[in-house]
Amino acid sequence: MLAARNFKAATNLLYQLRLGATDMALHHHYDPYSSDKTIFDVQQSIVESFSVRPPCDLDMHICSFSHLFTLTYGAGYYAYIWSDMLAADTAACFDTTDKAEWQRWGRRFRDSVLAKLGILEPMAVYKLFRGRVPQTDALLARYGLQ
């Protein structure tokens, strides 16, 4: 089971990134009234960027991508990977230090993330906690890709 936990990790990560990119492209960059492209054209160009195989011309996955078309979730799909990256990067500060440092990191988390989130911009809060912007290294390690 442990050996198989990262089976197809890269493929699954690319798939999630593709869905997030599609969501962002359609909600932030696409205007159906002025564009000569359809949502299927947008999807195809994104699939080409995030797939290891050529896309299928008949792929209509976007029609069943319910997150994309709900009233309260537009442009929010990327949050799955973003939160996964933040969680992995946060856990890495505990994983890369000895137990004697855990209390210091715990206090730092409490005093920054738990105390300031909702008051300051989220990225500013994360920088207070980690002393830097989040990095993808820990996420890739979590997926067994590094």
DSSP file (Angstrom, degrees, kcal/mol; ACC not computed):
  #  RESIDUE AA STRUCTURE BP1 BP2  ACC     N-H-->O    O-->H-N    N-H-->O    O-->H-N    TCO  KAPPA ALPHA  PHI   PSI    X-CA   Y-CA   Z-CA
    1    1 A M     >        0   0    0      0, 0.0     4,-0.8     0, 0.0     3,-0.2   0.000 360.0 360.0 360.0 -43.6    0.0    0.0    0.0
    2    2 A L  T >4  +     0   0    0      1,-0.2     3,-0.8     2,-0.2     4,-0.3   0.905 360.0  51.3 -62.8 -40.0    2.8    2.5    0.8
    3    3 A A  T 34 S+     0   0    0      1,-0.2     3,-0.4     2,-0.1    -1,-0.2   0.807 113.4  45.7 -66.6 -28.0    4.5    1.8   -2.4
    4    4 A A  T >4 S+     0   0    0     -3,-0.2     3,-2.0     1,-0.2    -1,-0.2   0.504  83.7  93.9 -93.1  -4.5    1.3    2.4   -4.4
    5    5 A R  T << S+     0   0    0     -4,-0.8    -1,-0.2    -3,-0.8    -2,-0.1   0.783  91.6  41.9 -64.6 -25.1    0.2    5.6   -2.6
    6    6 A N  T >  S+     0   0    0     -3,-0.4     3,-2.1    -4,-0.3     4,-0.3   0.191  80.7 141.5-104.6  16.7    1.8    7.8   -5.2
    7    7 A F  T <  S-     0   0    0     -3,-2.0    -3,-0.1     1,-0.3   137,-0.0  -0.396  82.2  -0.5 -59.4 129.1    0.7    5.7   -8.2
    8    8 A K  T 3> S+     0   0    0     -2,-0.1     4,-2.7     3,-0.1    -1,-0.3   0.733  88.8 144.8  61.5  25.8   -0.2    8.1  -11.0
    9    9 A A  H <>  +     0   0    0     -3,-2.1     4,-2.6     1,-0.2     5,-0.2   0.916  69.6  47.6 -61.2 -44.4    0.6   11.1   -8.8
   10   10 A A  H  > S+     0   0    0     -4,-0.3     4,-2.6     2,-0.2    -1,-0.2   0.912 113.1  48.6 -64.4 -41.9    2.0   13.2  -11.6
   11   11 A T  H  > S+     0   0    0      2,-0.2     4,-2.1     1,-0.2    -2,-0.2   0.918 113.1  47.5 -63.8 -43.7   -1.0   12.4  -13.8
   12   12 A N  H  X S+     0   0    0     -4,-2.7     4,-2.2     2,-0.2    -2,-0.2   0.893 112.1  49.7 -65.3 -39.8   -3.4   13.3  -11.1
   13   13 A L  H  X S+     0   0    0     -4,-2.6     4,-2.6    -5,-0.2     5,-0.2   0.927 110.5  49.7 -65.3 -44.7   -1.6   16.5  -10.2
   14   14 A L  H  X S+     0   0    0     -4,-2.6     4,-2.5     1,-0.2    -1,-0.2   0.891 109.7  52.8 -59.7 -39.2   -1.6   17.5  -13.9
   15   15 A Y  H  X S+     0   0    0     -4,-2.1     4,-2.3     2,-0.2    -2,-0.2   0.932 110.6  45.8 -62.8 -46.3   -5.3   16.8  -14.1
   16   16 A Q  H  X S+     0   0    0     -4,-2.2     4,-2.3     1,-0.2    -2,-0.2   0.899 113.2  50.1 -64.4 -40.3   -6.1   19.0  -11.0
   17   17 A L  H  X S+     0   0    0     -4,-2.6     4,-2.7     1,-0.2    -1,-0.2   0.894 109.2  52.9 -63.8 -39.2   -3.9   21.8  -12.4
   18   18 A R  H  X S+     0   0    0     -4,-2.5     4,-2.4    -5,-0.2    -2,-0.2   0.925 109.4  47.6 -61.7 -45.5   -5.7   21.5  -15.8
   19   19 A L  H  X S+     0   0    0     -4,-2.3     4,-2.4     1,-0.2    -2,-0.2   0.912 113.1  48.5 -63.7 -41.7   -9.1   21.9  -14.1
   20   20 A G  H  X S+     0   0    0     -4,-2.3     4,-2.5     2,-0.2    58,-0.3   0.910 111.8  49.0 -63.4 -42.3   -7.9   24.9  -12.1
   21   21 A A  H  X S+     0   0    0     -4,-2.7     4,-2.7     2,-0.2    -2,-0.2   0.877 111.0  50.5 -65.8 -37.9   -6.4   26.5  -15.2
   22   22 A T  H  X S+     0   0    0     -4,-2.4     4,-2.4     2,-0.2     5,-0.2   0.934 111.0  48.9 -63.8 -46.2   -9.6   25.9  -17.1
   23   23 A D  H  X S+     0   0    0     -4,-2.4     4,-2.0     1,-0.2    -2,-0.2   0.934 114.7  44.2 -58.6 -49.1  -11.7   27.5  -14.3
   24   24 A M  H  X>S+     0   0    0     -4,-2.5     4,-2.3     1,-0.2     5,-0.6   0.912 112.5  52.3 -65.0 -42.8   -9.4   30.5  -14.1
   25   25 A A  I  X>S+     0   0    0     -4,-2.7     4,-1.7     1,-0.2     5,-1.3   0.921 113.5  42.9 -61.0 -44.4   -9.2   31.0  -17.9
   26   26 A L  I  <5S+     0   0    0     -4,-2.4    -1,-0.2     3,-0.2    -2,-0.2   0.833 120.5  40.7 -74.1 -31.1  -13.0   30.9  -18.3
   27   27 A H  I  <5S+     0   0    0     -4,-2.0    -2,-0.2    -5,-0.2    -1,-0.2   0.716 129.6  23.7 -89.9 -20.9  -13.7   33.1  -15.3
   28   28 A H  I  <5S+     0   0    0     -4,-2.3    -3,-0.2    -5,-0.2    -2,-0.2   0.692 132.3  24.3-116.4 -25.1  -11.0   35.7  -15.7
   29   29 A H  I  <<S+     0   0    0     -4,-1.7     2,-0.5    -5,-0.6    -3,-0.2   0.602  98.3  84.8-120.0 -15.1   -9.8   35.8  -19.3
   30   30 A Y      < -     0   0    0     -5,-1.3     3,-0.1    -4,-0.1    -1,-0.0  -0.789  44.7-175.2-102.4 130.1  -12.7   34.6  -21.5
   31   31 A D    >>  -     0   0    0     -2,-0.5     4,-2.2     1,-0.1     3,-0.8  -0.938   9.8-162.9-120.0 106.9  -15.5   36.8  -22.7
   32   32 A P  T 34 S+     0   0    0      0, 0.0    -1,-0.1     0, 0.0     7,-0.0   0.720  88.5  55.1 -63.5 -19.2  -18.1   34.7  -24.6
   33   33 A Y  T 34 S+     0   0    0      1,-0.1    -3,-0.0    -3,-0.1    -2,-0.0   0.785 119.8  26.4 -85.2 -28.1  -19.5   37.8  -26.2
   34   34 A S  T <4 S+     0   0    0     -3,-0.8     2,-0.2     3,-0.0    -1,-0.1   0.561 101.1  93.1-111.7 -10.7  -16.3   39.1  -27.7
   35   35 A S     <  -     0   0    0     -4,-2.2    -5,-0.0     2,-0.1     0, 0.0  -0.580  60.0-151.1 -86.6 145.7  -14.2   36.0  -28.2
   36   36 A D  S    S+     0   0    0     -2,-0.2     2,-0.3     2,-0.1    -1,-0.1   0.408  77.3  86.3 -89.4   2.1  -14.2   34.1  -31.5
   37   37 A K  S    S-     0   0    0      4,-0.0     2,-0.2     3,-0.0    -2,-0.1  -0.728  71.3-137.9-101.4 151.1  -13.4   30.9  -29.4
   38   38 A T     >  -     0   0    0     -2,-0.3     4,-1.9     1,-0.1     3,-0.2  -0.503  33.3-102.9 -94.3 171.3  -15.9   28.6  -27.7
   39   39 A I  H  > S+     0   0    0      1,-0.2     4,-2.4     2,-0.2     5,-0.1   0.809 124.8  58.4 -64.4 -26.7  -15.4   27.2  -24.2
   40   40 A F  H  > S+     0   0    0      2,-0.2     4,-2.5     1,-0.2    -1,-0.2   0.871 103.6  50.8 -69.9 -36.1  -14.5   24.0  -25.9
   41   41 A D  H  > S+     0   0    0      2,-0.2     4,-2.2    -3,-0.2    -2,-0.2   0.918 111.0  48.7 -64.2 -43.5  -11.6   25.8  -27.7
   42   42 A V  H  X S+     0   0    0     -4,-1.9     4,-1.9     1,-0.2    -2,-0.2   0.937 112.0  48.9 -61.5 -46.6  -10.4   27.2  -24.4
   43   43 A Q  H  X S+     0   0    0     -4,-2.4     4,-2.9     1,-0.2    -2,-0.2   0.927 109.7  52.0 -59.2 -45.7  -10.6   23.8  -22.8
   44   44 A Q  H  X S+     0   0    0     -4,-2.5     4,-2.1     1,-0.2    -1,-0.2   0.902 108.7  49.7 -60.5 -42.5   -8.7   22.1  -25.7
   45   45 A S  H  X S+     0   0    0     -4,-2.2     4,-1.0     1,-0.2    -1,-0.2   0.874 113.9  46.0 -66.4 -35.0   -5.8   24.7  -25.5
   46   46 A I  H  X S+     0   0    0     -4,-1.9     4,-1.5     2,-0.2     3,-0.4   0.904 109.3  54.0 -72.6 -41.1   -5.5   24.1  -21.8
   47   47 A V  H  X S+     0   0    0     -4,-2.9     4,-0.8     1,-0.2     3,-0.3   0.901 105.1  55.6 -58.5 -40.4   -5.6   20.3  -22.1
   48   48 A E  H  < S+     0   0    0     -4,-2.1     3,-0.3     1,-0.2    -1,-0.2   0.849 109.0  47.8 -60.3 -34.2   -2.8   20.6  -24.6
   49   49 A S  H  < S+     0   0    0     -4,-1.0    -1,-0.2    -3,-0.4    -2,-0.2   0.760 120.1  35.7 -77.8 -25.5   -0.7   22.4  -22.0
   50   50 A F  H  < S+     0   0    0     -4,-1.5     2,-0.4    -3,-0.3    -2,-0.2   0.248 100.9  84.9-116.2  11.9   -1.4   20.0  -19.1
   51   51 A S     <  -     0   0    0     -4,-0.8   -40,-0.0    -3,-0.3    -4,-0.0  -0.876  57.4-153.2-117.8 149.2   -1.5   16.6  -20.8
   52   52 A V  S    S+     0   0    0     -2,-0.4    -1,-0.1     2,-0.1    -4,-0.1   0.616  88.6  51.4 -89.4 -14.8    1.2   14.2  -21.7
   53   53 A R  S    S-     0   0    0      1,-0.0     3,-0.1     3,-0.0    -2,-0.0  -0.861 102.7 -90.6-117.2 155.1   -1.0   12.8  -24.6
   54   54 A P        -     0   0    0      0, 0.0    -2,-0.1     0, 0.0    -6,-0.1  -0.353  51.6-106.1 -61.6 143.4   -2.7   14.7  -27.3
   55   55 A P        -     0   0    0      0, 0.0     2,-0.4     0, 0.0   -11,-0.0  -0.335  29.3-111.6 -71.0 154.0   -6.3   15.7  -26.4
   56   56 A C    >   -     0   0    0      1,-0.1     3,-1.9    -3,-0.1    -3,-0.0  -0.720  16.4-139.6 -83.5 130.1   -9.3   14.0  -27.8
   57   57 A D  T 3  S+     0   0    0     -2,-0.4    -1,-0.1     1,-0.3   -13,-0.1   0.762 103.0  54.7 -61.8 -24.2  -11.2   16.2  -30.2
   58   58 A L  T 3  S+     0   0    0      2,-0.0     2,-0.5    -3,-0.0    -1,-0.3   0.326  74.9 129.6 -93.0   8.1  -14.5   14.8  -28.8
   59   59 A D    <   +     0   0    0     -3,-1.9     3,-0.2     1,-0.1   -15,-0.1  -0.513  21.2 164.6 -68.4 114.1  -13.6   15.7  -25.1
   60   60 A M    >   +     0   0    0     -2,-0.5     3,-2.2     1,-0.1     4,-0.4  -0.076  25.8 132.0-119.1  30.2  -16.6   17.5  -23.7
   61   61 A H  G >   +     0   0    0      1,-0.3     3,-2.0     2,-0.2     4,-0.4   0.816  61.9  71.9 -52.5 -33.0  -15.6   17.1  -20.0
   62   62 A I  G >  S+     0   0    0      1,-0.3     3,-0.9     2,-0.2    -1,-0.3   0.787  86.5  65.2 -58.0 -27.0  -16.3   20.8  -19.5
   63   63 A C  G <  S+     0   0    0     -3,-2.2    -1,-0.3     1,-0.2    -2,-0.2   0.771 109.4  37.6 -67.0 -25.1  -20.0   20.1  -19.8
   64   64 A S  G <  S+     0   0    0     -3,-2.0     2,-1.9    -4,-0.4    -1,-0.2   0.287  82.1 112.1-109.3   9.9  -19.9   18.0  -16.6
   65   65 A F    X>  +     0   0    0     -3,-0.9     3,-1.4    -4,-0.4     4,-0.6  -0.577  43.8 177.9 -82.4  79.5  -17.4   20.2  -14.7
   66   66 A S  H >>  +     0   0    0     -2,-1.9     3,-0.8     1,-0.3     4,-0.6   0.776  69.7  64.6 -62.4 -30.5  -20.0   21.3  -12.2
   67   67 A H  H >4 S+     0   0    0      1,-0.2     3,-0.6     2,-0.2    -1,-0.3   0.845  97.7  59.5 -59.1 -31.5  -17.6   23.4  -10.1
   68   68 A L  H <4 S+     0   0    0     -3,-1.4    -1,-0.2     1,-0.2    -2,-0.2   0.817 110.4  37.5 -67.7 -32.2  -17.2   25.7  -13.1
   69   69 A F  H << S+     0   0    0     -3,-0.8    -1,-0.2    -4,-0.6     2,-0.2   0.318  84.5 111.7-111.4   8.2  -20.9   26.6  -13.4
   70   70 A T    X<  -     0   0    0     -4,-0.6     3,-0.7    -3,-0.6     4,-0.5  -0.535  69.2-126.9 -79.7 152.8  -22.1   26.9   -9.9
   71   71 A L  T 3  S+     0   0    0      1,-0.2     3,-0.1    -2,-0.2    -1,-0.1   0.774 104.8  39.7 -70.5 -26.3  -23.0   30.4   -8.7
   72   72 A T  T 3  S+     0   0    0      1,-0.1    -1,-0.2     4,-0.0    -5,-0.0   0.395 112.0  53.3-105.4   3.6  -20.9   30.3   -5.6
   73   73 A Y    X   +     0   0    0     -3,-0.7     3,-1.8    -6,-0.1     4,-0.3   0.376  65.1 143.0-123.1   4.2  -17.8   28.5   -6.9
   74   74 A G  T 3  S-     0   0    0     -4,-0.5    -6,-0.1     1,-0.3    -5,-0.1  -0.211  80.9  -0.4 -55.6 132.2  -16.6   30.4   -9.9
   75   75 A A  T 3  S+     0   0    0    -52,-0.1    -1,-0.3    -7,-0.1    -7,-0.1   0.746 106.3 105.6  60.6  27.7  -12.8   30.6  -10.3
   76   76 A G    X   +     0   0    0     -3,-1.8     3,-1.5    -9,-0.2     4,-0.2   0.479  44.3  90.3-111.5  -4.5  -12.4   28.7   -7.0
   77   77 A Y  T >  S+     0   0    0     -4,-0.3     3,-1.9     1,-0.3     4,-0.5   0.849  77.0  66.7 -64.9 -33.4  -11.3   25.3   -8.2
   78   78 A Y  T 3> S+     0   0    0    -58,-0.3     4,-2.5     1,-0.3     3,-0.5   0.748  82.8  80.0 -57.0 -21.8   -7.6   26.2   -8.1
   79   79 A A  H <> S+     0   0    0     -3,-1.5     4,-2.7     1,-0.2     5,-0.3   0.755  80.6  65.3 -61.4 -24.8   -8.1   26.4   -4.3
   80   80 A Y  H <> S+     0   0    0     -3,-1.9     4,-1.6    -4,-0.2    -1,-0.2   0.964 111.3  33.1 -61.1 -51.1   -7.8   22.6   -4.1
   81   81 A I  H  > S+     0   0    0     -3,-0.5     4,-2.6    -4,-0.5    -2,-0.2   0.891 117.8  55.5 -72.9 -39.3   -4.2   22.6   -5.2
   82   82 A W  H  X S+     0   0    0     -4,-2.5     4,-2.4     1,-0.2    -2,-0.2   0.932 111.1  43.8 -59.6 -46.2   -3.4   25.9   -3.6
   83   83 A S  H  X S+     0   0    0     -4,-2.7     4,-2.5     1,-0.2    -1,-0.2   0.861 111.8  54.1 -69.1 -34.2   -4.5   24.7   -0.2
   84   84 A D  H  X S+     0   0    0     -4,-1.6     4,-2.3    -5,-0.3    -1,-0.2   0.901 110.0  47.8 -63.0 -40.8   -2.7   21.4   -0.7
   85   85 A M  H  X S+     0   0    0     -4,-2.6     4,-2.7     2,-0.2     5,-0.2   0.922 112.0  48.7 -67.0 -43.5    0.5   23.3   -1.4
   86   86 A L  H  X S+     0   0    0     -4,-2.4     4,-2.4     1,-0.2    -2,-0.2   0.912 112.5  48.9 -62.1 -41.9    0.0   25.5    1.6
   87   87 A A  H  X S+     0   0    0     -4,-2.5     4,-2.7     2,-0.2    -2,-0.2   0.919 113.3  46.4 -63.9 -43.8   -0.6   22.5    3.8
   88   88 A A  H  X S+     0   0    0     -4,-2.3     4,-1.8     2,-0.2    -2,-0.2   0.912 113.8  47.8 -65.8 -42.1    2.4   20.7    2.5
   89   89 A D  H  X S+     0   0    0     -4,-2.7     4,-0.8     2,-0.2    -1,-0.2   0.875 113.4  48.6 -67.4 -36.9    4.7   23.7    2.9
   90   90 A T  H >X S+     0   0    0     -4,-2.4     3,-0.9    -5,-0.2     4,-0.6   0.932 111.6  48.4 -66.9 -46.3    3.4   24.3    6.4
   91   91 A A  H >X S+     0   0    0     -4,-2.7     4,-2.3     1,-0.2     3,-0.9   0.824 101.5  66.9 -63.1 -30.4    3.9   20.6    7.4
   92   92 A A  H 3X S+     0   0    0     -4,-1.8     4,-2.1     1,-0.3    -1,-0.2   0.819  90.4  61.6 -62.9 -30.7    7.4   20.8    5.9
   93   93 A C  H << S+     0   0    0     -3,-0.9    -1,-0.3    -4,-0.8    -2,-0.2   0.831 111.5  39.7 -66.8 -27.7    8.5   23.2    8.6
   94   94 A F  H X< S+     0   0    0     -3,-0.9     3,-0.8    -4,-0.6    -2,-0.2   0.827 114.6  52.8 -84.0 -35.4    7.8   20.6   11.2
   95   95 A D  H 3< S+     0   0    0     -4,-2.3    -2,-0.2     1,-0.2    -3,-0.2   0.791 110.1  47.8 -69.8 -27.9    9.1   17.7    9.1
   96   96 A T  T 3< S+     0   0    0     -4,-2.1     2,-0.3    -5,-0.2    -1,-0.2   0.380 106.9  62.4 -98.7   4.5   12.5   19.4    8.5
   97   97 A T  S <  S-     0   0    0     -3,-0.8     2,-0.1    -5,-0.1     5,-0.0  -0.866  86.2-104.2-124.4 162.0   13.2   20.4   12.1
   98   98 A D    >>  -     0   0    0     -2,-0.3     3,-2.0     1,-0.1     4,-0.6  -0.353  40.8 -98.7 -80.7 167.7   13.7   18.3   15.2
   99   99 A K  H >> S+     0   0    0      1,-0.3     3,-0.8     2,-0.2     4,-0.6   0.763 118.9  68.1 -59.1 -27.5   11.0   18.0   17.9
  100  100 A A  H 34 S+     0   0    0      1,-0.2     4,-0.4     2,-0.2    -1,-0.3   0.798 101.8  48.0 -63.1 -27.2   12.7   20.7   20.0
  101  101 A E  H <> S+     0   0    0     -3,-2.0     4,-2.2     1,-0.2    -1,-0.2   0.603  88.5  85.5 -87.7 -13.1   11.7   23.3   17.4
  102  102 A W  H <X S+     0   0    0     -3,-0.8     4,-2.8    -4,-0.6     5,-0.2   0.872  86.6  53.0 -60.0 -39.1    8.1   22.2   17.0
  103  103 A Q  H  X S+     0   0    0     -4,-0.6     4,-2.4    -3,-0.2    -1,-0.2   0.906 108.9  50.1 -64.3 -39.9    6.9   24.3   19.9
  104  104 A R  H  > S+     0   0    0     -4,-0.4     4,-2.3     2,-0.2    -2,-0.2   0.927 113.0  46.0 -63.1 -44.5    8.5   27.4   18.3
  105  105 A W  H  X S+     0   0    0     -4,-2.2     4,-2.5     2,-0.2    -2,-0.2   0.885 111.3  53.4 -65.7 -38.1    6.8   26.6   15.0
  106  106 A G  H  X S+     0   0    0     -4,-2.8     4,-2.5    -5,-0.2    -2,-0.2   0.914 110.8  45.6 -62.7 -43.3    3.5   26.0   16.7
  107  107 A R  H  X S+     0   0    0     -4,-2.4     4,-3.2     2,-0.2     5,-0.2   0.904 111.8  52.1 -65.1 -41.0    3.6   29.3   18.5
  108  108 A R  H  X S+     0   0    0     -4,-2.3     4,-1.3    -5,-0.2     5,-0.4   0.904 110.4  48.6 -62.7 -40.4    4.6   31.1   15.3
  109  109 A F  H  X>S+     0   0    0     -4,-2.5     5,-1.8     2,-0.2     4,-0.9   0.938 113.9  46.6 -62.5 -47.4    1.7   29.4   13.5
  110  110 A R  I  <>S+     0   0    0     -4,-2.5     5,-1.1     1,-0.2    -2,-0.2   0.925 114.1  47.2 -60.1 -46.3   -0.7   30.5   16.3
  111  111 A D  I  <5S+     0   0    0     -4,-3.2    -1,-0.2     3,-0.2    -2,-0.2   0.674 127.2  24.3 -75.1 -17.4    0.7   34.1   16.4
  112  112 A S  I  X5S+     0   0    0     -4,-1.3     4,-2.6    -3,-0.3     5,-0.5   0.783 129.6  28.3-109.0 -69.3    0.5   34.6   12.7
  113  113 A V  I  X5S+     0   0    0     -4,-0.9     4,-1.6    -5,-0.4    -3,-0.2   0.956 128.7  37.2 -64.7 -53.5   -2.0   32.4   10.9
  114  114 A L  I  4<S+     0   0    0     -5,-1.8    -1,-0.2     1,-0.2    -3,-0.2   0.837 125.7  39.3 -70.9 -31.4   -4.5   31.9   13.6
  115  115 A A  H  4<S+     0   0    0     -5,-1.1    -2,-0.2    -6,-0.4    -1,-0.2   0.816 125.7  30.2 -87.4 -31.7   -4.2   35.4   15.0
  116  116 A K  H >X S+     0   0    0     -4,-2.6     3,-2.5    -6,-0.1     4,-2.3   0.635  82.6 110.9-108.9 -16.4   -3.9   37.5   11.8
  117  117 A L  B 3< S+a  120   0A   0     -4,-1.6     4,-0.1    -5,-0.5    -4,-0.0  -0.441  87.6  25.9 -65.5 128.8   -5.8   35.7    9.1
  118  118 A G  T 34 S+     0   0    0      2,-0.9    -1,-0.3    -2,-0.2     3,-0.1   0.145 120.7  60.7  99.9 -16.8   -8.9   37.7    8.3
  119  119 A I  T <4 S+     0   0    0     -3,-2.5     2,-0.2     1,-0.2    -2,-0.2   0.778 109.3  31.4-103.3 -47.1   -7.1   40.9    9.5
  120  120 A L  B  < S-a  117   0A   0     -4,-2.3    -2,-0.9     1,-0.1    -1,-0.2  -0.646 102.9 -78.4-106.5 165.7   -4.2   40.9    7.0
  121  121 A E     >  -     0   0    0     -2,-0.2     4,-2.1     1,-0.1     3,-0.3  -0.373  45.3-118.7 -59.3 141.2   -3.9   39.7    3.5
  122  122 A P  H  > S+     0   0    0      0, 0.0     4,-2.4     0, 0.0     5,-0.2   0.865 112.6  50.0 -54.7 -40.9   -3.5   35.9    3.4
  123  123 A M  H  > S+     0   0    0      1,-0.2     4,-2.4     2,-0.2     5,-0.2   0.888 108.9  52.2 -68.3 -36.3   -0.1   36.0    1.7
  124  124 A A  H  > S+     0   0    0     -3,-0.3     4,-1.8     2,-0.2    -1,-0.2   0.895 110.1  49.7 -63.3 -38.9    1.2   38.5    4.2
  125  125 A V  H  X S+     0   0    0     -4,-2.1     4,-1.9     2,-0.2    -2,-0.2   0.918 110.0  49.8 -65.4 -43.9    0.1   36.2    7.0
  126  126 A Y  H  X S+     0   0    0     -4,-2.4     4,-3.1     1,-0.2     5,-0.5   0.902 109.0  52.2 -63.5 -39.2    1.8   33.2    5.4
  127  127 A K  H  X S+     0   0    0     -4,-2.4     4,-2.1     1,-0.2    -1,-0.2   0.868 106.5  54.2 -64.5 -35.5    5.0   35.2    5.1
  128  128 A L  H  < S+     0   0    0     -4,-1.8    -1,-0.2    -5,-0.2    -2,-0.2   0.913 114.6  41.9 -61.6 -41.0    4.8   36.1    8.8
  129  129 A F  H  < S+     0   0    0     -4,-1.9    -2,-0.2     1,-0.1    -3,-0.1   0.973 130.3  21.9 -70.7 -56.1    4.6   32.5    9.6
  130  130 A R  H  < S-     0   0    0     -4,-3.1    -3,-0.2     2,-0.3    -2,-0.2   0.666  94.8-125.9 -91.6 -17.9    7.1   31.0    7.2
  131  131 A G  S  < S+     0   0    0     -4,-2.1     2,-0.3    -5,-0.5    -4,-0.2   0.621  85.9  45.4  80.6  11.7    9.3   34.0    6.5
  132  132 A R  S    S-     0   0    0     -6,-0.4    -2,-0.3    -5,-0.0    -1,-0.2  -0.964  97.9 -75.6-167.6 172.1    8.8   33.6    2.8
  133  133 A V        -     0   0    0     -2,-0.3   -10,-0.0     1,-0.1    -9,-0.0  -0.451  65.0 -84.9 -75.2 157.6    6.2   32.8    0.1
  134  134 A P        -     0   0    0      0, 0.0     2,-0.3     0, 0.0    -1,-0.1  -0.298  45.5-149.4 -62.9 149.1    5.0   29.2   -0.1
  135  135 A Q        -     0   0    0    -50,-0.2     4,-0.4    -3,-0.1     3,-0.4  -0.883  16.0-134.7-121.8 153.7    7.1   26.9   -2.2
  136  136 A T  S  > S+     0   0    0     -2,-0.3     4,-2.6     1,-0.2     5,-0.3   0.578  84.0  91.3 -83.9 -10.2    6.1   23.9   -4.3
  137  137 A D  H  > S+     0   0    0      1,-0.2     4,-2.3     2,-0.2    -1,-0.2   0.901  88.0  46.9 -54.0 -46.6    8.9   21.6   -3.1
  138  138 A A  H  > S+     0   0    0     -3,-0.4     4,-2.3     2,-0.2    -1,-0.2   0.868 111.2  51.9 -67.1 -35.8    6.9   20.1   -0.2
  139  139 A L  H  > S+     0   0    0     -4,-0.4     4,-1.7     2,-0.2    -1,-0.2   0.935 110.6  47.7 -64.9 -45.3    3.9   19.5   -2.4
  140  140 A L  H  <>S+     0   0    0     -4,-2.6     5,-3.4     1,-0.2     6,-0.4   0.892 111.9  50.5 -62.6 -38.8    6.0   17.7   -5.0
  141  141 A A  H ><5S+     0   0    0     -4,-2.3     3,-1.3    -5,-0.3    -1,-0.2   0.898 106.3  55.3 -64.9 -39.6    7.6   15.7   -2.2
  142  142 A R  H 3<5S+     0   0    0     -4,-2.3    -1,-0.2     1,-0.3    -2,-0.2   0.864 110.1  46.2 -60.9 -35.7    4.1   14.8   -0.9
  143  143 A Y  T 3<5S-     0   0    0     -4,-1.7    -1,-0.3    -5,-0.1    -2,-0.2   0.460 118.2-114.5 -84.4  -1.5    3.2   13.5   -4.3
  144  144 A G  T < 5S+     0   0    0     -3,-1.3    -3,-0.2    -4,-0.3    -2,-0.1   0.782  82.5 122.0  74.7  26.7    6.4   11.6   -4.5
  145  145 A L      <       0   0    0     -5,-3.4    -4,-0.2    -6,-0.2    -5,-0.1   0.260 360.0 360.0-106.9  10.5    7.6   13.7   -7.4
  146  146 A Q              0   0    0     -6,-0.4    -5,-0.2    -5,-0.2    -1,-0.1   0.374 360.0 360.0-134.3 360.0   10.8   15.1   -5.9
